[in-house]
Amino acid sequence: MDVYLGAMTGVDIKIVDARVWVLVPQIVHTNFRKGGGWDIEAKWFGSLPEWDWSTKGVDPLVQGVSLENSGEEPVMLMALETAPPANGGSTANITVSADSGETPYIVLAFDNSVADTDIQSALTVAKDGSPMSIHWIANNGDIDPNADINATIMADMKKSADDGKQYRMAVLRLKEDGNYTVSANALNFTDQKGFAVAPFEKLDLTQSGATLTGGVKYPAENTTYTLRTYLGSNPGEATYLVDERTVDTAQGNTVSIPTEGTLMPTGDYYVSSFLMTEKTTTVNAEDGSTKDVTVLAAIDSQQFADKVTYTNNNPYQPSKPAGATLTFTGNEVMRAEWQKVDNADGYRVTIYQEQNGVWVDTGFGYDLDKDTTAINMALTVGGEETAESKNLTANATYRVGVSAYTEPENGAKYYSAETTSAEEYLPEYTPLNLALSVNGTACASDENGVYHAYVGGGSNSLAVTCAEAKSITVTRMDTDAPLTSDGSNTFAIPEFTGTLMLRVNGVKDMDVTSAFLLVSRDTTAPVLTLSAPVFYADRAAGTYRITGTADAGSEVLYGENNESVYAAADGSFAVQGTLAEGETGDALYIRAQDSAGNLSARQLALVARQAQTYAIAVTTDGNGTASADLAAAAAGTEIALSAAPNAGYHFKEWQVVSGGVTIKDDKFTMPDGDVEIKAIFEKDAAPATPTPTATAKPDSSPTPAPTAPATKLPVWWVALPIVGGVALAGVFVMRKKKRRR
């Protein structure tokens, strides 16, 4: 077969008959990746060469037209005829002759300034003296097949030999030929013409069993036609080419369809014939260059109703499966089954989808070994979808075709005829919304969709809720043993060690939604830590915030009524509250409880209302730096000061600018008011110049052994915490024992 496949279809341009042929680029096996042309042919335009059709998107010679969804510039080819127009006027007698099958026309040209409505009101037509009604076609309107005349108006027309003017053309499509009188009454037309357009070529074949006879009606002069005949499993399918010949347009043609051989599997097939002729078009190469190619394109076809029986006499061809079934099993899954074929080496399964009443090969299927006679198919599960490769969809009707094949030593595969199943509808799967909770705590799923729960000792239960489910079951994954329900979809969790995986199934019609729950045994108490021993409430509002960490997701219980918050994923939590008016502090016991019910040790959080604070400002004389350990403090707070002199200076003293405090050992006690302290530095004294001395004569006497210095025992001061409002302090001396030699 040719590397190009031509396809032809009729185009309804309302008042004008035309046809389009296209080269299908998907099957081009040359270097023209985006090659393939489009052609529009209309014999009507060839009858009016004196008019310029380029302004209408058509050219009687060659015209590029941009088609929808095509990146190509297709070529439009027209055959020209020469026929001079008649002179104009307001009335004309026009005789139009048309042979059998031809369509008669009359065209009138008016000045472009004349409105369409004026032409429609003024124009009258009579045939042999009898008035004829005119059916005017609006934009996108349809012709009336019963009307004597169908008419339309085309504006902004120019002549091929441009005279600098534009015209408005009235096109009259006549039901039959004859003698016509046209009158524009008060209007004048500049040109008028009558002509007939022959129909396109048409196949005219008759089937008698396995024989086709006939030829081509309305053949064009000096044109060579090719007739191809195919067999296919469905009407119109061109699967197997069985005959190709040049058409004899002068005499009849006879096509004998083969009924045996090795071209196809044994079976009954429909016959389709295609009339083809050569078309030349321009295709684009990958490098951007163009090239003219001449190919065969189908311009007409015939489909025949009677089947032809074909017998494959290849000794390697196996028998076809005795039967095939397709059954919907739920969750957008279908099961195909077929009868085993003796001596088969494998099976080919083809999936068909019904589209607009026609069964279409989806391009999806399976190649299976000889021991497989059934398969569950998740039809709608595919890879990444593209514009050229669509995935299969639910809410559609499918069937399968199964062929057996053999693989002899020559390496070829020989397929049997196909056995098809009955059709089966595939409904869309809608998952159920299953909600799980263990011991009253809702379960959350991880990134893989697995739910998790933790249980401690004692009895534990799983509750499943789903309003849409008709039934709910829970099964242990390790033993496949079902869990017992209490009748309201609450299931007792059995004893286990470590972890237990449960499968929860919700059923609606034939669809099943599954959820998986991993239950873990946990007897370890969670750990709760407070971020501080004392938390301070706002002095005026009394609001406070107790913070800390606990096991992630654990419930943090506090207060007399066991109010609670939950620890975040990082374990952090915050308890907020407000002191009562006049209340200076509070104490709350806080503990954490994990999902297994384990409790942490209690922690005591102290809350104190913040006291009035006063500002502390520390300045210098510019010869060093100084600071306090606090920027503000409440009365009675001990404040520590520090100073660092610049190079060449040393710290001298602290000056109290305001606040009336006494500084001792760089510390003072905060009063009931703001305090300002200034650090004073003093310049270092210049070092004294030493007096030169004579160099001592070296002493030759032995160097005496060094004398050990007097041992000074360290003294340690220890500050003890406040106990009962009394500050305790003490002193102790640590003696170092002498090391024994």
C-alpha positions in Angstrom: 0.0 0.0 0.0 1.1 3.6 -0.5 2.7 5.4 2.5 0.0 8.1 2.2 -3.7 7.4 2.8 -6.2 9.8 1.2 -9.6 10.4 2.7 -12.4 12.3 0.9 -15.6 13.8 2.2 -18.3 16.0 0.9 -18.5 19.6 2.1 -21.7 21.5 2.5 -21.1 25.1 1.4 -24.9 25.5 1.2 -25.4 26.9 -2.2 -22.3 25.2 -3.7 -21.3 21.6 -3.8 -17.6 20.9 -2.9 -15.5 18.2 -1.5 -12.3 18.1 0.6 -9.6 15.5 0.6 -6.9 15.2 3.2 -3.7 13.2 3.6 -3.5 11.6 7.1 -0.1 12.7 8.5 -0.1 10.1 11.3 0.7 7.3 8.8 3.3 9.1 6.8 6.4 6.9 7.0 8.7 9.3 5.2 10.9 12.1 6.5 7.9 14.5 6.4 6.9 14.4 10.1 4.2 17.1 9.7 3.5 16.4 6.0 0.1 15.9 4.5 -2.1 18.3 2.6 -5.7 19.4 2.5 -7.5 20.0 -0.8 -10.8 21.6 -1.4 -12.3 21.1 -4.9 -15.4 22.8 -6.2 -16.3 22.6 -9.9 -18.6 25.5 -9.5 -15.8 28.1 -9.1 -14.2 26.8 -12.3 -17.3 27.9 -14.2 -16.7 31.5 -13.1 -13.1 32.3 -13.9 -13.8 35.9 -14.6 -14.3 36.5 -10.9 -11.6 36.8 -8.2 -12.3 34.3 -5.5 -9.2 35.0 -3.5 -11.2 37.5 -1.4 -13.5 34.6 -0.4 -10.8 32.3 0.8 -10.8 30.5 -2.6 -8.7 30.9 -5.7 -9.5 29.2 -9.0 -5.7 28.5 -9.4 -3.9 27.9 -6.1 -4.9 29.4 -2.7 -3.6 28.7 0.8 -6.3 28.2 3.4 -5.7 27.9 7.1 -7.8 25.0 8.5 -9.0 24.6 12.1 -6.7 22.3 14.2 -4.1 22.2 11.4 -0.7 23.8 11.4 -0.4 23.3 7.6 -1.4 25.7 4.8 -3.4 23.4 2.6 -3.6 23.9 -1.1 -6.9 24.5 -3.0 -6.9 23.4 -6.6 -9.6 24.4 -9.2 -10.0 23.6 -12.9 -10.8 26.6 -15.0 -13.4 26.9 -17.7 -13.7 29.9 -20.0 -17.1 31.3 -20.7 -17.7 35.1 -21.1 -20.5 36.7 -19.1 -23.5 38.4 -20.8 -24.1 42.1 -20.7 -26.0 43.6 -17.8 -29.3 45.4 -17.5 -32.4 45.3 -15.4 -34.0 42.3 -17.2 -32.5 39.3 -19.0 -33.6 36.1 -20.6 -31.2 33.3 -19.7 -31.3 29.7 -20.9 -29.6 27.1 -18.8 -29.0 23.5 -20.0 -28.1 20.8 -17.6 -27.4 17.1 -18.2 -28.6 14.4 -15.9 -27.0 14.8 -12.5 -25.8 18.4 -13.2 -26.9 21.4 -11.1 -28.1 24.6 -13.0 -27.1 28.1 -11.7 -27.7 31.8 -12.6 -25.5 34.5 -11.2 -26.2 38.3 -11.4 -23.7 41.0 -10.5 -24.8 44.3 -8.9 -22.9 47.3 -7.7 -21.5 46.7 -4.2 -23.4 49.7 -2.8 -26.8 48.0 -3.4 -28.0 46.4 -0.1 -28.9 42.8 0.2 -32.5 43.6 1.2 -32.9 45.8 -1.9 -31.8 42.9 -4.2 -34.0 40.4 -2.4 -37.1 42.8 -2.7 -36.5 43.8 -6.3 -35.4 40.5 -7.9 -38.1 38.3 -9.6 -37.6 35.1 -11.7 -40.0 33.5 -14.1 -39.6 30.2 -16.0 -41.4 30.0 -19.3 -43.5 32.9 -18.2 -44.5 31.4 -14.8 -43.3 33.2 -11.7 -40.9 31.2 -9.5 -40.5 31.6 -5.7 -37.0 32.3 -4.3 -35.8 30.8 -1.0 -33.1 33.2 0.3 -30.5 31.5 2.5 -29.3 33.5 5.4 -25.8 33.1 6.9 -25.3 29.5 8.0 -28.7 28.7 6.7 -29.7 25.5 4.8 -31.1 25.1 1.3 -34.7 24.0 0.9 -34.6 20.9 -1.4 -38.2 21.5 -2.4 -37.7 25.1 -3.4 -37.6 26.0 -7.1 -34.7 28.4 -6.4 -32.3 28.6 -3.5 -30.4 31.9 -3.5 -27.7 33.8 -1.5 -25.8 37.0 -2.0 -22.0 37.4 -1.9 -20.6 41.0 -1.2 -17.3 42.6 -2.0 -16.6 40.6 -5.2 -13.9 41.6 -7.6 -13.3 40.7 -11.2 -10.2 38.7 -12.2 -9.2 41.6 -14.5 -9.5 44.2 -11.7 -11.5 47.2 -12.9 -11.2 48.9 -9.5 -14.8 48.2 -8.6 -16.5 45.9 -6.1 -19.7 44.0 -6.8 -22.5 42.2 -5.0 -23.3 38.8 -6.6 -26.7 37.1 -6.4 -26.3 33.3 -6.8 -29.4 31.4 -7.8 -29.4 27.6 -7.5 -32.1 26.2 -9.8 -34.1 23.1 -9.2 -34.1 22.4 -13.0 -32.8 23.8 -16.2 -34.9 25.7 -18.8 -35.7 29.2 -20.1 -35.7 31.9 -17.3 -36.5 35.6 -17.2 -34.8 37.5 -14.4 -35.9 41.1 -13.5 -34.3 43.5 -11.0 -37.1 46.1 -11.7 -35.6 49.4 -10.6 -32.1 48.0 -10.0 -29.5 47.2 -12.7 -27.1 44.3 -12.8 -23.8 44.6 -14.6 -23.3 40.9 -15.5 -25.4 37.8 -15.7 -24.6 34.2 -16.5 -26.2 30.8 -16.6 -24.4 27.5 -16.4 -24.6 23.9 -15.1 -22.1 22.1 -12.8 -21.5 18.5 -13.3 -21.4 16.3 -10.1 -18.2 14.7 -8.9 -17.1 11.3 -9.8 -19.1 8.5 -8.1 -18.6 4.8 -7.7 -21.3 2.7 -9.2 -20.7 -0.9 -8.2 -23.1 -3.8 -7.6 -22.3 -6.8 -5.3 -23.2 -10.4 -6.2 -21.7 -12.7 -3.7 -17.9 -12.4 -4.0 -18.1 -10.4 -7.2 -18.4 -6.6 -7.8 -19.3 -5.2 -11.2 -19.7 -1.6 -12.4 -17.6 1.5 -12.9 -17.5 5.2 -12.4 -20.3 7.7 -13.0 -19.4 11.3 -14.2 -15.7 10.6 -14.8 -13.5 13.6 -15.6 -11.7 13.7 -18.9 -8.0 12.7 -19.0 -8.1 11.3 -15.4 -6.9 8.0 -14.3 -8.8 6.3 -11.5 -7.7 3.4 -9.1 -10.2 1.1 -7.5 -9.2 -0.6 -4.2 -11.3 -3.2 -2.5 -11.0 -4.2 1.1 -12.4 -6.7 3.6 -13.2 -5.8 7.2 -15.0 -7.1 10.3 -17.4 -4.1 10.4 -19.1 -2.2 7.6 -16.8 0.4 6.1 -13.6 -1.1 7.6 -10.6 -1.3 5.3 -8.6 -3.9 7.1 -7.4 -6.3 4.4 -6.6 -5.1 0.8 -7.8 -7.9 -1.5 -7.8 -6.1 -4.9 -6.4 -3.0 -6.6 -6.8 -2.1 -10.3 -7.0 0.8 -12.7 -10.6 1.7 -13.6 -11.8 1.3 -17.2 -14.1 4.3 -17.5 -15.3 3.2 -21.0 -16.3 -0.3 -20.2 -17.5 -2.2 -17.2 -15.2 -3.5 -14.4 -15.4 -6.8 -12.6 -13.7 -7.5 -9.2 -13.5 -11.0 -8.0 -13.0 -11.1 -4.2 -10.8 -14.0 -3.0 -12.5 -16.4 -0.6 -9.4 -18.4 0.5 -5.7 -17.9 1.1 -3.5 -16.5 3.8 -4.3 -12.8 3.7 -6.5 -12.9 6.8 -8.0 -15.2 9.4 -10.9 -17.4 8.5 -14.2 -15.6 9.0 -17.0 -13.5 7.5 -16.1 -10.0 6.3 -17.8 -6.9 4.9 -16.7 -5.5 1.5 -15.7 -1.8 1.0 -14.4 -0.3 -2.3 -12.6 3.1 -2.7 -12.3 5.2 -5.8 -8.9 6.9 -5.8 -7.1 9.3 -8.0 -3.7 11.1 -7.9 -3.5 14.3 -6.0 -0.5 16.6 -5.7 0.2 18.6 -2.6 3.1 20.3 -0.7 4.4 18.7 2.5 6.8 20.1 5.0 10.1 18.4 5.9 11.6 18.4 9.4 14.3 20.9 8.2 11.6 23.4 7.2 11.9 22.8 3.4 8.9 21.9 1.3 8.4 19.3 -1.3 5.6 18.5 -3.8 4.3 14.9 -3.6 1.8 13.1 -5.7 -0.3 10.5 -3.9 -3.5 8.5 -4.3 -6.5 10.0 -2.4 -9.9 8.4 -2.0 -12.6 10.6 -3.6 -15.6 8.2 -3.2 -16.4 4.9 -1.6 -19.1 2.2 -1.4 -19.9 -0.2 1.4 -21.8 -3.4 0.7 -24.2 -5.2 3.0 -23.5 -8.8 2.1 -20.7 -10.5 3.9 -18.1 -12.7 2.1 -16.8 -15.8 3.8 -13.0 -16.2 3.7 -11.1 -19.4 4.6 -7.4 -19.2 5.7 -5.7 -22.3 4.4 -2.4 -21.5 6.2 -1.5 -24.8 8.1 -0.2 -22.7 11.1 -3.4 -20.8 11.7 -5.1 -22.0 14.9 -8.8 -22.2 15.5 -10.6 -19.3 17.1 -11.7 -19.4 20.7 -15.1 -21.1 21.0 -16.5 -18.3 23.2 -15.6 -15.0 25.0 -17.3 -13.1 27.8 -16.8 -9.7 29.4 -18.2 -9.0 32.9 -18.1 -5.9 35.0 -16.7 -6.8 38.5 -16.7 -3.3 40.2 -14.3 -0.5 40.7 -14.0 0.1 37.0 -12.7 -3.4 36.5 -13.9 -5.8 33.8 -13.1 -9.5 33.5 -12.6 -11.1 30.1 -12.7 -14.9 29.8 -12.5 -17.2 26.8 -12.3 -20.9 25.9 -8.9 -22.5 25.6 -7.7 -23.4 22.1 -5.6 -26.5 21.6 -2.1 -26.0 20.2 -2.3 -22.2 20.6 0.9 -20.5 21.7 -0.9 -17.5 23.1 -3.8 -15.1 22.8 -4.4 -11.5 21.6 -7.1 -9.6 23.4 -8.4 -6.4 21.8 -10.6 -3.9 23.6 -13.4 -2.2 21.6 -15.5 0.8 22.7 -18.8 1.9 21.3 -18.7 5.4 19.9 -21.8 6.9 18.3 -23.2 3.4 17.5 -19.9 2.1 16.0 -17.4 -0.3 17.6 -13.9 1.3 17.6 -10.6 -0.4 18.3 -9.3 1.6 21.3 -5.7 0.6 20.7 -5.6 -1.1 24.1 -5.2 -4.8 24.5 -3.1 -7.7 25.8 -0.7 -10.3 24.5 -1.1 -13.3 26.8 0.5 -16.8 27.1 -1.2 -20.0 26.2 -2.1 -20.9 29.8 -4.0 -17.6 30.4 -7.7 -17.7 29.5 -9.0 -15.0 31.8 -7.8 -11.5 32.8 -9.1 -8.7 35.1 -8.7 -5.4 33.2 -8.6 -2.0 35.0 -9.6 -0.3 31.7 -9.4 3.3 32.9 -6.0 3.0 34.6 -3.5 4.3 32.1 -0.3 6.3 31.9 0.1 10.0 31.2 -2.6 11.0 28.8 -1.7 13.0 25.6 -3.7 14.6 22.8 -2.8 11.7 20.6 -3.1 8.9 23.2 -6.3 9.1 25.2 -7.0 6.9 28.2 -10.2 4.8 28.3 -13.1 6.3 30.2 -15.8 5.0 32.5 -19.5 5.4 31.7 -18.9 3.8 28.3 -19.7 0.5 26.7 -17.0 -2.1 25.8 -16.5 -5.5 24.4 -13.4 -7.6 23.8 -12.2 -9.6 20.8 -10.0 -12.6 21.4 -7.7 -14.3 18.8 -5.5 -17.3 19.3 -2.1 -17.4 17.7 0.7 -19.8 16.9 4.4 -19.1 16.7 6.2 -21.7 14.5 9.9 -21.8 14.1 9.9 -19.2 11.3 9.3 -16.5 14.0 6.0 -15.2 12.5 2.7 -15.1 14.4 -0.4 -16.6 12.8 -3.6 -15.4 14.3 -7.0 -17.1 14.3 -10.3 -15.3 13.5 -11.5 -13.1 16.4 -14.1 -14.2 18.8 -16.0 -11.2 20.3 -17.8 -10.9 23.6 -21.2 -9.3 24.2 -21.2 -5.6 25.1 -20.8 -4.6 28.7 -21.3 -1.1 30.3 -18.5 0.2 32.6 -19.9 2.6 35.2 -17.7 5.2 36.9 -16.3 4.3 40.3 -16.9 6.8 43.1 -15.0 6.0 46.3 -16.8 6.0 49.6 -15.8 8.3 52.5 -14.9 6.0 55.3 -14.3 7.6 58.7 -12.4 5.5 61.3 -12.0 6.1 65.1 -10.4 3.9 67.8 -11.6 4.2 71.3 -13.3 7.5 70.4 -10.3 9.1 68.8 -10.4 9.8 65.1 -7.7 8.2 63.0 -5.7 10.2 60.5 -4.1 8.8 57.3 -0.4 9.2 56.3 0.9 10.3 52.9 0.3 6.7 51.6 -3.3 6.7 52.7 -2.8 4.3 55.6 -4.6 5.1 58.8 -2.9 4.8 62.2 -4.1 4.2 65.8 -2.4 3.4 69.1 -3.9 1.3 71.9 -2.8 0.4 75.4 -3.9 -2.5 77.5 -7.5 -3.5 78.1 -10.3 -3.7 75.5 -10.3 -1.5 72.4 -12.8 -0.9 69.7 -12.9 0.4 66.1 -15.9 2.5 64.9 -16.5 2.9 61.1 -19.0 5.5 59.8 -20.1 5.9 56.1 -23.6 6.9 55.2 -23.4 5.7 51.6 -22.1 2.2 52.3 -24.6 -0.7 52.2 -22.3 -2.9 54.3 -19.0 -2.5 56.1 -16.6 -5.4 57.0 -13.3 -5.4 58.9 -10.7 -8.1 58.3 -7.3 -8.9 60.0 -4.6 -8.8 57.3 -2.4 -11.4 59.0 -5.1 -14.2 59.3 -7.9 -13.0 57.0 -10.2 -13.4 60.0 -13.2 -11.1 60.1 -13.8 -8.9 63.1 -17.2 -9.1 64.8 -19.5 -6.0 64.6 -21.9 -5.0 67.3 -24.5 -4.3 64.6 -23.7 -0.6 64.3 -20.3 -0.9 62.6 -18.3 -0.9 65.8 -15.8 -3.7 65.9 -13.8 -5.2 68.9 -10.1 -5.1 68.2 -8.6 -8.5 69.1 -5.5 -9.0 71.3 -2.2 -8.8 69.4 1.4 -8.1 70.0 3.3 -5.2 68.4 1.2 -4.1 65.4 -2.0 -5.3 63.7 -3.1 -4.3 60.1 -6.8 -4.2 59.5 -8.6 -3.9 56.1 -11.9 -2.0 56.2 -14.2 -2.5 53.2 -17.2 -0.4 52.4 -19.5 -1.8 49.7 -22.0 0.0 47.5 -23.5 -1.8 44.6 -20.6 -3.7 43.0 -18.0 -1.1 44.0 -15.8 -1.7 47.1 -13.8 1.1 48.8 -11.0 -0.2 51.0 -9.1 1.6 53.8 -6.2 0.2 55.8 -5.7 0.8 59.5 -2.4 0.0 61.3 -3.0 -0.5 65.0 0.1 -0.3 67.2 0.4 -1.5 70.8 1.8 1.2 73.0 2.2 1.0 76.8 4.9 3.7 77.2 3.7 6.8 78.9 4.3 10.1 77.1 6.7 12.7 78.3 5.6 16.2 79.1 8.1 19.0 79.7 7.3 22.6 80.7 9.3 25.3 79.1 9.7 27.2 82.4 8.8 26.6 86.1 7.0 29.9 86.4 4.8 31.7 83.7 3.9 35.3 84.1 0.5 36.8 83.4 -0.1 40.2 82.0 -0.1 42.7 84.8 -3.3 44.5 83.7 -5.3 41.9 81.8 -4.2 38.8 83.8 -3.8 36.7 80.6 -1.1 34.0 80.5 0.3 31.3 78.3 1.8 28.1 79.5 4.0 26.4 76.9 5.9 23.1 76.7 6.4 19.9 74.7 4.8 16.5 74.8 4.5 13.5 72.4 3.3 14.7 69.0 -0.5 14.4 68.8 -1.0 13.6 72.5 -3.8 15.3 74.5 -2.6 17.7 77.1 -4.9 17.8 80.1 -5.0 20.6 82.6 -7.1 22.2 85.3 -9.6 20.7 87.7 -12.1 19.9 84.9 -9.5 18.2 82.6 -9.7 20.7 79.9 -7.3 19.8 77.0 -5.4 20.9 74.0 -3.4 18.8 71.6 0.4 18.8 71.0 1.4 19.8 67.5 3.4 17.6 65.0 6.6 19.0 66.6 5.3 18.2 70.1 4.7 21.8 71.1 1.6 22.9 73.0 0.2 26.0 74.6 -2.3 26.4 77.4 -3.9 29.8 77.7 -5.8 31.3 80.6 -6.7 34.4 82.6 -6.2 35.2 86.3 -9.2 36.5 88.1 -9.2 40.2 89.0 -7.2 40.7 92.1 -5.6 37.3 91.8 -1.8 37.5 91.9 -1.1 33.9 90.8 -2.3 30.3 90.3 -1.0 26.8 90.0 -2.1 24.1 87.4 -1.3 20.4 87.2 -0.7 19.4 83.6 -0.2 15.9 82.1 -0.3 14.4 78.6 -2.3 11.4 77.4 -1.5 9.6 74.1 -3.9 7.9 71.8 -3.3 4.6 73.6 -4.5 6.1 76.8 -1.1 6.2 78.5 -0.7 9.2 80.9 2.5 11.1 81.7 3.6 12.2 85.1 2.0 15.4 86.4 3.8 18.7 86.1 3.0 21.8 88.2 2.9 25.0 86.3 3.1 28.2 88.4 1.5 31.4 87.1 2.3 34.8 88.6 1.0 38.2 87.7 3.8 40.5 86.5 4.8 43.3 88.9 5.3 46.9 88.0 8.7 47.4 86.3 10.9 50.4 86.0 13.5 51.4 83.3 17.2 51.1 83.8 19.5 53.3 81.7 23.3 53.0 81.7 25.5 55.6 80.0 29.2 56.3 79.9 31.6 59.3 79.6 32.7 58.1 76.2 35.8 56.2 77.2 34.3 52.8 77.4 31.2 50.7 77.4 28.8 49.8 80.2 25.5 47.9 80.6 23.0 46.4 83.1 21.9 42.8 83.0 18.2 44.0 82.8 16.7 46.9 80.9 13.7 47.0 83.3 12.9 45.4 86.6 10.5 45.4 89.4 11.2 47.0 92.8 13.5 44.8 94.9 15.2 43.1 92.0 19.0 43.0 92.2 20.7 44.6 89.2 24.2 43.7 88.1 26.4 46.2 86.2 29.4 45.7 84.0 31.9 48.1 82.3 34.7 47.7 79.8 37.2 50.6 79.3 38.7 51.6 76.0 42.4 51.1 75.3 44.4 53.4 77.5 41.7 53.8 80.1 40.5 51.9 83.2 37.2 51.9 85.1 37.1 54.4 87.9 33.5 54.5 89.3 29.8 54.4 88.9 27.8 57.7 89.1 24.1 57.6 90.1 22.4 60.1 87.8 18.9 59.4 89.1 17.1 56.9 91.2 18.9 57.3 94.5 20.4 53.8 94.6 23.6 52.6 96.3 26.0 50.6 94.2 28.2 48.1 95.9 30.3 45.5 94.1 28.8 46.6 90.8 25.2 45.8 92.0 22.2 47.6 93.3 18.7 47.0 94.4 15.9 48.3 92.1 13.8 51.0 93.8 10.2 52.1 93.0 11.2 54.2 90.0 13.4 54.5 87.0 17.2 54.5 87.5 20.0 56.1 85.4 23.7 55.1 86.0 26.8 56.6 84.4 30.1 54.7 84.1 33.3 56.9 84.6 36.6 55.9 83.2 40.1 57.3 83.9 43.1 57.6 81.6 46.0 55.2 82.5 49.2 56.8 84.0 52.3 56.9 81.7 54.8 54.1 82.6 58.0 55.2 84.5 61.4 55.0 82.7 63.6 52.4 84.5 67.2 53.4 85.7 70.0 51.5 83.9 71.9 49.0 86.1 75.2 47.2 85.7 75.1 43.7 84.3 75.6 41.2 87.1 78.4 38.7 86.8 77.1 35.2 86.3 77.2 33.2 89.5 78.9 29.9 89.2 77.4 28.5 92.3 74.7 25.7 92.0 71.2 26.8 91.5 69.3 26.3 94.8 66.1 24.2 94.7 63.0 26.3 94.6 61.1 26.9 97.8 57.4 25.9 97.7 55.1 28.8 98.2 52.8 28.9 101.2 49.6 27.1 100.4 46.5 29.2 100.4 43.4 27.3 101.1 40.4 28.2 98.8 37.4 29.7 100.4 34.0 28.8 98.9 30.8 30.9 99.3 27.6 29.1 98.7 24.3 30.8 98.2 21.4 28.6 99.1 17.8 29.0 97.8 15.2 30.8 99.8 13.5 28.4 102.2 10.4 29.6 104.0 11.3 33.2 103.3 14.8 32.9 105.0 18.0 33.2 102.9 20.7 30.9 104.0 24.3 31.3 103.2 27.5 29.6 104.4 31.2 29.3 104.1 33.4 26.3 103.9 37.1 25.7 103.4 38.4 22.9 101.2 41.8 21.5 102.2 43.9 19.8 99.6 45.5 16.6 100.8 49.2 16.1 100.2 49.9 13.6 97.4 51.9 10.6 98.5 54.9 9.8 96.5 
